[in-house]
Amino acid sequence: MDKRSLAQMAQRFRDAEQRAEILRQELAAAIRQADTDGVAQKDICEATGYTRQQVRRIVLAGGESASD
């Protein structure tokens, strides 16, 4: 592995991190929308693989930022 190849790999990793962050935010918005639409928390958990506590935190965090 040369320096250029390593730098390219590191850049690909940073790009993937940025994409993952964008997707995380989109998923959080979708979870909040599902909650607003009346989707049962149990169903949100099953669809996302998140725990009930994680879903509650996401929904509550969205409410706090919306009121700021």
PyMOL Python script that loads the backbone (N, CA, C, O; Angstrom):
from pymol import cmd

cmd.read_pdbstr("""\
ATOM      1  N   MET A   1       0.865  -1.170   0.000  1.00  0.00           N
ATOM      2  CA  MET A   1       0.000   0.000   0.000  1.00  0.00           C
ATOM      3  C   MET A   1       0.904   1.223   0.000  1.00  0.00           C
ATOM      4  O   MET A   1       1.726   1.402   0.898  1.00  0.00           O
ATOM      5  N   ASP A   2       0.745   2.053  -1.004  1.00  0.00           N
ATOM      6  CA  ASP A   2       1.538   3.276  -1.048  1.00  0.00           C
ATOM      7  C   ASP A   2       0.744   4.442  -0.450  1.00  0.00           C
ATOM      8  O   ASP A   2      -0.436   4.309  -0.125  1.00  0.00           O
ATOM      9  N   LYS A   3       1.411   5.573  -0.316  1.00  0.00           N
ATOM     10  CA  LYS A   3       0.803   6.741   0.329  1.00  0.00           C
ATOM     11  C   LYS A   3      -0.441   7.216  -0.423  1.00  0.00           C
ATOM     12  O   LYS A   3      -1.447   7.565   0.197  1.00  0.00           O
ATOM     13  N   ARG A   4      -0.375   7.230  -1.746  1.00  0.00           N
ATOM     14  CA  ARG A   4      -1.513   7.696  -2.550  1.00  0.00           C
ATOM     15  C   ARG A   4      -2.722   6.773  -2.363  1.00  0.00           C
ATOM     16  O   ARG A   4      -3.844   7.252  -2.198  1.00  0.00           O
ATOM     17  N   SER A   5      -2.505   5.476  -2.386  1.00  0.00           N
ATOM     18  CA  SER A   5      -3.589   4.510  -2.193  1.00  0.00           C
ATOM     19  C   SER A   5      -4.207   4.650  -0.807  1.00  0.00           C
ATOM     20  O   SER A   5      -5.425   4.576  -0.643  1.00  0.00           O
ATOM     21  N   LEU A   6      -3.352   4.853   0.178  1.00  0.00           N
ATOM     22  CA  LEU A   6      -3.832   5.034   1.544  1.00  0.00           C
ATOM     23  C   LEU A   6      -4.669   6.306   1.664  1.00  0.00           C
ATOM     24  O   LEU A   6      -5.714   6.309   2.314  1.00  0.00           O
ATOM     25  N   ALA A   7      -4.208   7.376   1.037  1.00  0.00           N
ATOM     26  CA  ALA A   7      -4.954   8.638   1.064  1.00  0.00           C
ATOM     27  C   ALA A   7      -6.315   8.474   0.380  1.00  0.00           C
ATOM     28  O   ALA A   7      -7.317   9.009   0.854  1.00  0.00           O
ATOM     29  N   GLN A   8      -6.348   7.738  -0.731  1.00  0.00           N
ATOM     30  CA  GLN A   8      -7.620   7.504  -1.426  1.00  0.00           C
ATOM     31  C   GLN A   8      -8.573   6.696  -0.557  1.00  0.00           C
ATOM     32  O   GLN A   8      -9.768   6.988  -0.503  1.00  0.00           O
ATOM     33  N   MET A   9      -8.054   5.692   0.116  1.00  0.00           N
ATOM     34  CA  MET A   9      -8.883   4.872   1.006  1.00  0.00           C
ATOM     35  C   MET A   9      -9.428   5.716   2.153  1.00  0.00           C
ATOM     36  O   MET A   9     -10.599   5.607   2.517  1.00  0.00           O
ATOM     37  N   ALA A  10      -8.571   6.555   2.713  1.00  0.00           N
ATOM     38  CA  ALA A  10      -9.011   7.425   3.808  1.00  0.00           C
ATOM     39  C   ALA A  10     -10.097   8.385   3.328  1.00  0.00           C
ATOM     40  O   ALA A  10     -11.052   8.653   4.058  1.00  0.00           O
ATOM     41  N   GLN A  11      -9.962   8.902   2.116  1.00  0.00           N
ATOM     42  CA  GLN A  11     -10.979   9.807   1.571  1.00  0.00           C
ATOM     43  C   GLN A  11     -12.297   9.070   1.357  1.00  0.00           C
ATOM     44  O   GLN A  11     -13.365   9.603   1.659  1.00  0.00           O
ATOM     45  N   ARG A  12     -12.226   7.861   0.844  1.00  0.00           N
ATOM     46  CA  ARG A  12     -13.442   7.060   0.668  1.00  0.00           C
ATOM     47  C   ARG A  12     -14.135   6.833   1.997  1.00  0.00           C
ATOM     48  O   ARG A  12     -15.362   6.874   2.085  1.00  0.00           O
ATOM     49  N   PHE A  13     -13.339   6.593   3.032  1.00  0.00           N
ATOM     50  CA  PHE A  13     -13.898   6.393   4.372  1.00  0.00           C
ATOM     51  C   PHE A  13     -14.583   7.667   4.862  1.00  0.00           C
ATOM     52  O   PHE A  13     -15.694   7.603   5.389  1.00  0.00           O
ATOM     53  N   ARG A  14     -13.941   8.810   4.699  1.00  0.00           N
ATOM     54  CA  ARG A  14     -14.548  10.088   5.132  1.00  0.00           C
ATOM     55  C   ARG A  14     -15.839  10.366   4.364  1.00  0.00           C
ATOM     56  O   ARG A  14     -16.823  10.839   4.934  1.00  0.00           O
ATOM     57  N   ASP A  15     -15.824  10.068   3.066  1.00  0.00           N
ATOM     58  CA  ASP A  15     -17.039  10.254   2.257  1.00  0.00           C
ATOM     59  C   ASP A  15     -18.169   9.356   2.760  1.00  0.00           C
ATOM     60  O   ASP A  15     -19.319   9.787   2.839  1.00  0.00           O
ATOM     61  N   ALA A  16     -17.841   8.116   3.098  1.00  0.00           N
ATOM     62  CA  ALA A  16     -18.847   7.175   3.612  1.00  0.00           C
ATOM     63  C   ALA A  16     -19.398   7.654   4.951  1.00  0.00           C
ATOM     64  O   ALA A  16     -20.592   7.522   5.221  1.00  0.00           O
ATOM     65  N   GLU A  17     -18.524   8.212   5.788  1.00  0.00           N
ATOM     66  CA  GLU A  17     -18.994   8.757   7.070  1.00  0.00           C
ATOM     67  C   GLU A  17     -19.992   9.891   6.855  1.00  0.00           C
ATOM     68  O   GLU A  17     -21.004   9.970   7.550  1.00  0.00           O
ATOM     69  N   GLN A  18     -19.710  10.760   5.901  1.00  0.00           N
ATOM     70  CA  GLN A  18     -20.621  11.865   5.605  1.00  0.00           C
ATOM     71  C   GLN A  18     -21.965  11.351   5.094  1.00  0.00           C
ATOM     72  O   GLN A  18     -23.019  11.836   5.505  1.00  0.00           O
ATOM     73  N   ARG A  19     -21.920  10.370   4.196  1.00  0.00           N
ATOM     74  CA  ARG A  19     -23.167   9.792   3.685  1.00  0.00           C
ATOM     75  C   ARG A  19     -23.952   9.125   4.809  1.00  0.00           C
ATOM     76  O   ARG A  19     -25.176   9.238   4.864  1.00  0.00           O
ATOM     77  N   ALA A  20     -23.253   8.434   5.701  1.00  0.00           N
ATOM     78  CA  ALA A  20     -23.917   7.761   6.822  1.00  0.00           C
ATOM     79  C   ALA A  20     -24.592   8.785   7.732  1.00  0.00           C
ATOM     80  O   ALA A  20     -25.698   8.542   8.216  1.00  0.00           O
ATOM     81  N   GLU A  21     -23.954   9.908   7.967  1.00  0.00           N
ATOM     82  CA  GLU A  21     -24.551  10.955   8.811  1.00  0.00           C
ATOM     83  C   GLU A  21     -25.814  11.526   8.173  1.00  0.00           C
ATOM     84  O   GLU A  21     -26.812  11.753   8.856  1.00  0.00           O
ATOM     85  N   ILE A  22     -25.768  11.755   6.875  1.00  0.00           N
ATOM     86  CA  ILE A  22     -26.955  12.257   6.165  1.00  0.00           C
ATOM     87  C   ILE A  22     -28.088  11.241   6.263  1.00  0.00           C
ATOM     88  O   ILE A  22     -29.231  11.611   6.531  1.00  0.00           O
ATOM     89  N   LEU A  23     -27.780   9.973   6.050  1.00  0.00           N
ATOM     90  CA  LEU A  23     -28.804   8.930   6.140  1.00  0.00           C
ATOM     91  C   LEU A  23     -29.340   8.792   7.555  1.00  0.00           C
ATOM     92  O   LEU A  23     -30.532   8.543   7.738  1.00  0.00           O
ATOM     93  N   ARG A  24     -28.481   8.950   8.562  1.00  0.00           N
ATOM     94  CA  ARG A  24     -28.921   8.886   9.953  1.00  0.00           C
ATOM     95  C   ARG A  24     -29.937   9.991  10.239  1.00  0.00           C
ATOM     96  O   ARG A  24     -30.949   9.762  10.901  1.00  0.00           O
ATOM     97  N   GLN A  25     -29.654  11.184   9.734  1.00  0.00           N
ATOM     98  CA  GLN A  25     -30.580  12.299   9.925  1.00  0.00           C
ATOM     99  C   GLN A  25     -31.895  12.068   9.185  1.00  0.00           C
ATOM    100  O   GLN A  25     -32.966  12.392   9.699  1.00  0.00           O
ATOM    101  N   GLU A  26     -31.814  11.511   7.984  1.00  0.00           N
ATOM    102  CA  GLU A  26     -33.032  11.208   7.223  1.00  0.00           C
ATOM    103  C   GLU A  26     -33.863  10.142   7.923  1.00  0.00           C
ATOM    104  O   GLU A  26     -35.089  10.237   7.968  1.00  0.00           O
ATOM    105  N   LEU A  27     -33.199   9.130   8.468  1.00  0.00           N
ATOM    106  CA  LEU A  27     -33.923   8.088   9.195  1.00  0.00           C
ATOM    107  C   LEU A  27     -34.584   8.661  10.446  1.00  0.00           C
ATOM    108  O   LEU A  27     -35.719   8.305  10.763  1.00  0.00           O
ATOM    109  N   ALA A  28     -33.893   9.535  11.151  1.00  0.00           N
ATOM    110  CA  ALA A  28     -34.478  10.158  12.341  1.00  0.00           C
ATOM    111  C   ALA A  28     -35.713  10.965  11.964  1.00  0.00           C
ATOM    112  O   ALA A  28     -36.722  10.921  12.668  1.00  0.00           O
ATOM    113  N   ALA A  29     -35.642  11.697  10.864  1.00  0.00           N
ATOM    114  CA  ALA A  29     -36.806  12.465  10.406  1.00  0.00           C
ATOM    115  C   ALA A  29     -37.951  11.526  10.031  1.00  0.00           C
ATOM    116  O   ALA A  29     -39.113  11.824  10.310  1.00  0.00           O
ATOM    117  N   ALA A  30     -37.636  10.402   9.404  1.00  0.00           N
ATOM    118  CA  ALA A  30     -38.670   9.431   9.042  1.00  0.00           C
ATOM    119  C   ALA A  30     -39.299   8.815  10.282  1.00  0.00           C
ATOM    120  O   ALA A  30     -40.507   8.579  10.313  1.00  0.00           O
ATOM    121  N   ILE A  31     -38.495   8.554  11.302  1.00  0.00           N
ATOM    122  CA  ILE A  31     -39.031   8.016  12.555  1.00  0.00           C
ATOM    123  C   ILE A  31     -39.971   9.023  13.200  1.00  0.00           C
ATOM    124  O   ILE A  31     -41.049   8.656  13.668  1.00  0.00           O
ATOM    125  N   ARG A  32     -39.570  10.289  13.228  1.00  0.00           N
ATOM    126  CA  ARG A  32     -40.447  11.317  13.806  1.00  0.00           C
ATOM    127  C   ARG A  32     -41.745  11.448  13.011  1.00  0.00           C
ATOM    128  O   ARG A  32     -42.818  11.626  13.588  1.00  0.00           O
ATOM    129  N   GLN A  33     -41.640  11.360  11.684  1.00  0.00           N
ATOM    130  CA  GLN A  33     -42.840  11.437  10.850  1.00  0.00           C
ATOM    131  C   GLN A  33     -43.747  10.235  11.096  1.00  0.00           C
ATOM    132  O   GLN A  33     -44.966  10.386  11.181  1.00  0.00           O
ATOM    133  N   ALA A  34     -43.170   9.059  11.210  1.00  0.00           N
ATOM    134  CA  ALA A  34     -43.965   7.861  11.489  1.00  0.00           C
ATOM    135  C   ALA A  34     -44.672   8.007  12.829  1.00  0.00           C
ATOM    136  O   ALA A  34     -45.838   7.635  12.959  1.00  0.00           O
ATOM    137  N   ASP A  35     -43.978   8.547  13.827  1.00  0.00           N
ATOM    138  CA  ASP A  35     -44.593   8.778  15.134  1.00  0.00           C
ATOM    139  C   ASP A  35     -45.753   9.766  15.010  1.00  0.00           C
ATOM    140  O   ASP A  35     -46.823   9.549  15.577  1.00  0.00           O
ATOM    141  N   THR A  36     -45.538  10.840  14.274  1.00  0.00           N
ATOM    142  CA  THR A  36     -46.593  11.839  14.053  1.00  0.00           C
ATOM    143  C   THR A  36     -47.788  11.225  13.328  1.00  0.00           C
ATOM    144  O   THR A  36     -48.937  11.566  13.607  1.00  0.00           O
ATOM    145  N   ASP A  37     -47.506  10.318  12.399  1.00  0.00           N
ATOM    146  CA  ASP A  37     -48.564   9.671  11.622  1.00  0.00           C
ATOM    147  C   ASP A  37     -49.279   8.574  12.397  1.00  0.00           C
ATOM    148  O   ASP A  37     -50.231   7.974  11.898  1.00  0.00           O
ATOM    149  N   GLY A  38     -48.819   8.311  13.623  1.00  0.00           N
ATOM    150  CA  GLY A  38     -49.501   7.336  14.462  1.00  0.00           C
ATOM    151  C   GLY A  38     -49.011   5.906  14.333  1.00  0.00           C
ATOM    152  O   GLY A  38     -49.676   4.981  14.800  1.00  0.00           O
ATOM    153  N   VAL A  39     -47.865   5.711  13.712  1.00  0.00           N
ATOM    154  CA  VAL A  39     -47.311   4.358  13.625  1.00  0.00           C
ATOM    155  C   VAL A  39     -46.913   3.923  15.038  1.00  0.00           C
ATOM    156  O   VAL A  39     -46.260   4.675  15.762  1.00  0.00           O
ATOM    157  N   ALA A  40     -47.301   2.732  15.417  1.00  0.00           N
ATOM    158  CA  ALA A  40     -47.004   2.229  16.757  1.00  0.00           C
ATOM    159  C   ALA A  40     -45.493   2.147  16.974  1.00  0.00           C
ATOM    160  O   ALA A  40     -44.742   1.774  16.074  1.00  0.00           O
ATOM    161  N   GLN A  41     -45.066   2.502  18.183  1.00  0.00           N
ATOM    162  CA  GLN A  41     -43.644   2.467  18.506  1.00  0.00           C
ATOM    163  C   GLN A  41     -43.067   1.070  18.262  1.00  0.00           C
ATOM    164  O   GLN A  41     -41.938   0.927  17.792  1.00  0.00           O
ATOM    165  N   LYS A  42     -43.844   0.061  18.580  1.00  0.00           N
ATOM    166  CA  LYS A  42     -43.419  -1.329  18.350  1.00  0.00           C
ATOM    167  C   LYS A  42     -43.089  -1.550  16.877  1.00  0.00           C
ATOM    168  O   LYS A  42     -42.096  -2.201  16.553  1.00  0.00           O
ATOM    169  N   ASP A  43     -43.909  -1.017  15.999  1.00  0.00           N
ATOM    170  CA  ASP A  43     -43.683  -1.178  14.565  1.00  0.00           C
ATOM    171  C   ASP A  43     -42.465  -0.390  14.095  1.00  0.00           C
ATOM    172  O   ASP A  43     -41.721  -0.853  13.231  1.00  0.00           O
ATOM    173  N   ILE A  44     -42.257   0.798  14.659  1.00  0.00           N
ATOM    174  CA  ILE A  44     -41.068   1.588  14.326  1.00  0.00           C
ATOM    175  C   ILE A  44     -39.815   0.819  14.743  1.00  0.00           C
ATOM    176  O   ILE A  44     -38.832   0.770  14.004  1.00  0.00           O
ATOM    177  N   CYS A  45     -39.860   0.223  15.927  1.00  0.00           N
ATOM    178  CA  CYS A  45     -38.723  -0.556  16.423  1.00  0.00           C
ATOM    179  C   CYS A  45     -38.439  -1.753  15.515  1.00  0.00           C
ATOM    180  O   CYS A  45     -37.285  -2.037  15.195  1.00  0.00           O
ATOM    181  N   GLU A  46     -39.480  -2.441  15.110  1.00  0.00           N
ATOM    182  CA  GLU A  46     -39.305  -3.606  14.240  1.00  0.00           C
ATOM    183  C   GLU A  46     -38.729  -3.197  12.888  1.00  0.00           C
ATOM    184  O   GLU A  46     -37.871  -3.892  12.344  1.00  0.00           O
ATOM    185  N   ALA A  47     -39.191  -2.086  12.349  1.00  0.00           N
ATOM    186  CA  ALA A  47     -38.745  -1.646  11.026  1.00  0.00           C
ATOM    187  C   ALA A  47     -37.305  -1.140  11.037  1.00  0.00           C
ATOM    188  O   ALA A  47     -36.578  -1.310  10.058  1.00  0.00           O
ATOM    189  N   THR A  48     -36.893  -0.521  12.139  1.00  0.00           N
ATOM    190  CA  THR A  48     -35.572   0.102  12.190  1.00  0.00           C
ATOM    191  C   THR A  48     -34.521  -0.729  12.908  1.00  0.00           C
ATOM    192  O   THR A  48     -33.324  -0.553  12.679  1.00  0.00           O
ATOM    193  N   GLY A  49     -34.960  -1.628  13.770  1.00  0.00           N
ATOM    194  CA  GLY A  49     -34.013  -2.372  14.592  1.00  0.00           C
ATOM    195  C   GLY A  49     -33.571  -1.600  15.820  1.00  0.00           C
ATOM    196  O   GLY A  49     -32.715  -2.066  16.572  1.00  0.00           O
ATOM    197  N   TYR A  50     -34.149  -0.419  16.034  1.00  0.00           N
ATOM    198  CA  TYR A  50     -33.826   0.387  17.203  1.00  0.00           C
ATOM    199  C   TYR A  50     -34.635  -0.089  18.403  1.00  0.00           C
ATOM    200  O   TYR A  50     -35.685  -0.711  18.246  1.00  0.00           O
ATOM    201  N   THR A  51     -34.144   0.205  19.594  1.00  0.00           N
ATOM    202  CA  THR A  51     -34.890  -0.113  20.809  1.00  0.00           C
ATOM    203  C   THR A  51     -35.962   0.946  21.023  1.00  0.00           C
ATOM    204  O   THR A  51     -35.937   2.011  20.405  1.00  0.00           O
ATOM    205  N   ARG A  52     -36.898   0.639  21.904  1.00  0.00           N
ATOM    206  CA  ARG A  52     -37.934   1.615  22.242  1.00  0.00           C
ATOM    207  C   ARG A  52     -37.314   2.898  22.791  1.00  0.00           C
ATOM    208  O   ARG A  52     -37.767   3.998  22.475  1.00  0.00           O
ATOM    209  N   GLN A  53     -36.276   2.750  23.612  1.00  0.00           N
ATOM    210  CA  GLN A  53     -35.618   3.922  24.192  1.00  0.00           C
ATOM    211  C   GLN A  53     -34.960   4.777  23.105  1.00  0.00           C
ATOM    212  O   GLN A  53     -35.036   6.004  23.154  1.00  0.00           O
ATOM    213  N   GLN A  54     -34.323   4.145  22.139  1.00  0.00           N
ATOM    214  CA  GLN A  54     -33.711   4.899  21.051  1.00  0.00           C
ATOM    215  C   GLN A  54     -34.768   5.664  20.266  1.00  0.00           C
ATOM    216  O   GLN A  54     -34.563   6.824  19.910  1.00  0.00           O
ATOM    217  N   VAL A  55     -35.899   5.016  19.997  1.00  0.00           N
ATOM    218  CA  VAL A  55     -36.981   5.675  19.262  1.00  0.00           C
ATOM    219  C   VAL A  55     -37.520   6.847  20.072  1.00  0.00           C
ATOM    220  O   VAL A  55     -37.749   7.925  19.523  1.00  0.00           O
ATOM    221  N   ARG A  56     -37.726   6.644  21.377  1.00  0.00           N
ATOM    222  CA  ARG A  56     -38.211   7.745  22.226  1.00  0.00           C
ATOM    223  C   ARG A  56     -37.255   8.935  22.186  1.00  0.00           C
ATOM    224  O   ARG A  56     -37.688  10.082  22.074  1.00  0.00           O
ATOM    225  N   ARG A  57     -35.962   8.658  22.278  1.00  0.00           N
ATOM    226  CA  ARG A  57     -34.966   9.739  22.254  1.00  0.00           C
ATOM    227  C   ARG A  57     -35.010  10.503  20.940  1.00  0.00           C
ATOM    228  O   ARG A  57     -34.941  11.732  20.931  1.00  0.00           O
ATOM    229  N   ILE A  58     -35.124   9.789  19.840  1.00  0.00           N
ATOM    230  CA  ILE A  58     -35.181  10.433  18.529  1.00  0.00           C
ATOM    231  C   ILE A  58     -36.414  11.310  18.402  1.00  0.00           C
ATOM    232  O   ILE A  58     -36.340  12.442  17.923  1.00  0.00           O
ATOM    233  N   VAL A  59     -37.555  10.773  18.839  1.00  0.00           N
ATOM    234  CA  VAL A  59     -38.805  11.533  18.750  1.00  0.00           C
ATOM    235  C   VAL A  59     -38.740  12.765  19.651  1.00  0.00           C
ATOM    236  O   VAL A  59     -39.129  13.858  19.238  1.00  0.00           O
ATOM    237  N   LEU A  60     -38.253  12.594  20.871  1.00  0.00           N
ATOM    238  CA  LEU A  60     -38.153  13.735  21.787  1.00  0.00           C
ATOM    239  C   LEU A  60     -37.145  14.765  21.302  1.00  0.00           C
ATOM    240  O   LEU A  60     -37.385  15.965  21.434  1.00  0.00           O
ATOM    241  N   ALA A  61     -36.032  14.329  20.749  1.00  0.00           N
ATOM    242  CA  ALA A  61     -35.019  15.263  20.249  1.00  0.00           C
ATOM    243  C   ALA A  61     -35.588  16.104  19.107  1.00  0.00           C
ATOM    244  O   ALA A  61     -35.261  17.284  18.979  1.00  0.00           O
ATOM    245  N   GLY A  62     -36.420  15.508  18.297  1.00  0.00           N
ATOM    246  CA  GLY A  62     -37.050  16.245  17.197  1.00  0.00           C
ATOM    247  C   GLY A  62     -38.001  17.301  17.705  1.00  0.00           C
ATOM    248  O   GLY A  62     -38.096  18.385  17.130  1.00  0.00           O
ATOM    249  N   GLY A  63     -38.708  16.996  18.782  1.00  0.00           N
ATOM    250  CA  GLY A  63     -39.632  17.961  19.368  1.00  0.00           C
ATOM    251  C   GLY A  63     -38.914  19.145  19.969  1.00  0.00           C
ATOM    252  O   GLY A  63     -39.385  20.279  19.880  1.00  0.00           O
ATOM    253  N   GLU A  64     -37.760  18.880  20.588  1.00  0.00           N
ATOM    254  CA  GLU A  64     -36.981  19.955  21.199  1.00  0.00           C
ATOM    255  C   GLU A  64     -36.401  20.889  20.147  1.00  0.00           C
ATOM    256  O   GLU A  64     -36.424  22.109  20.312  1.00  0.00           O
ATOM    257  N   SER A  65     -35.878  20.314  19.060  1.00  0.00           N
ATOM    258  CA  SER A  65     -35.260  21.169  18.044  1.00  0.00           C
ATOM    259  C   SER A  65     -36.327  21.945  17.261  1.00  0.00           C
ATOM    260  O   SER A  65     -36.059  23.036  16.756  1.00  0.00           O
ATOM    261  N   ALA A  66     -37.522  21.385  17.164  1.00  0.00           N
ATOM    262  CA  ALA A  66     -38.594  22.074  16.445  1.00  0.00           C
ATOM    263  C   ALA A  66     -39.074  23.294  17.229  1.00  0.00           C
ATOM    264  O   ALA A  66     -39.536  24.272  16.641  1.00  0.00           O
ATOM    265  N   SER A  67     -38.964  23.236  18.547  1.00  0.00           N
ATOM    266  CA  SER A  67     -39.460  24.353  19.357  1.00  0.00           C
ATOM    267  C   SER A  67     -38.405  25.438  19.561  1.00  0.00           C
ATOM    268  O   SER A  67     -38.724  26.525  20.043  1.00  0.00           O
ATOM    269  N   ASP A  68     -37.144  25.153  19.198  1.00  0.00           N
ATOM    270  CA  ASP A  68     -36.077  26.143  19.381  1.00  0.00           C
ATOM    271  C   ASP A  68     -36.109  27.216  18.316  1.00  0.00           C
ATOM    272  O   ASP A  68     -35.277  28.123  18.328  1.00  0.00           O
TER     273      ASP A  68
END
""", "prot")
cmd.dss("prot")
cmd.show_as("cartoon", "prot")
cmd.util.cbc("prot")
cmd.orient("prot")
